């Protein structure tokens, strides 16, 4: 009996200790600038306006994607495999991809990807016309300046309605901290910061 009482007391203390921890995330109003930005970004993606979308993405994320893609293509076992990987990019060789700016690469990469999907013009138009974007909530990590936006989208093909839930993270623009840019991989890659105080490093 005493053991049971002790365990209950311990659990209660642990629970209240967790509740008492300061909350670092702060809920933001629905009219926060990131709410409008996320709608603009998702609309650009559905409209396949890759130039607009690229301008809203963190350059370092685009650079990483460019390096990784180029390395994969260069590692192709045969020339035929490399040519197949380059199909859709509309370039003469992988060197042209390397010379592009990160934003230019993002545009041709997205265009190449959507060519592979082979959606009919009718299906693409239907998705664009029926797009609905609902911002469910915004939260800020004040110590980091990150803003996380939860969004639900709905769109229709010729046969189905597609609904998706997204978590999109914004970070201060390194060139202008008053502005925000989207960090597309924040929820997919860990942020690794050395304990010696040096700059964060990329995941291997």
Residue, then its C-alpha position, 0 to 999 in steps of 0.5 A: x500500500x505504501x509503495x503504491x502511494x509512493x508511486x502515485x505521489x512520484x507520478x504526480x510530482x513528475x506531472x506537475x514538474x512537466x506542467x511547470x516548465x516554461x513554454x517556449x513556443x508562443x501562439x501567433x495571431x492569424x494575421x501574422x505575415x507568415x500566414x500570408x506568405x505560406x498561402x502565397x508559397x503553396x499557391x505558387x507551387x500548385x500554379x507551378x510558378x517555381x520562380x516565385x516559390x524559389x524566392x521564398x525558400x532559404x538559399x542554403x536549403x536550395x544549395x544543399x539540394x543542388x549539391x546532393x542532386x549533382x553528386x547523385x548524377x555524377x555517381x551514376x554507374x554508366x553514361x546511360x544512367x547519367x543521361x536518364x537522370x538528366x532527362x527533363x532538365x533540358x541541359x547538355x550535361x551535369x556541369x550546366x546544373x552546377x553553374x546555375x544559381x540555387x534558385x535557377x536549379x530549383x526551377x529546372x529541378x521542379x520542372x523536370x519532376x513535374x514532367x515525369x508526373x505526366x499530368x494532363x493539362x485538364x487535371x493540372x487546371x482542375x487542381x489549380x482551380x480547386x485549391x483551398x488553403x487553411x492556416x490552422x495555427x502559427x507558433x513561434x520559437x522566440x529564442x530562435x526566431x522560428x515560426x512554424x505554420x500548420x496548414x491544411x490544403x484541399x484540391x481536386x483532380x478529375x476523379x478525387x479530392x486530395x487533402x494534405x496537412x503540412x508543417x512549414x517552418x519559417x526562419x529569419x532571412x540571413x540578409x534581412x532578419x526582419x523578413x522570413x524565408x521557408x526552411x523546407x527541410x527543417x522537419x525532415x533533417x536534424x539541426x546539428x549544433x556542435x557544443x563547442x560553439x561553432x556553426x551548425x553543421x550539415x547532416x551526413 
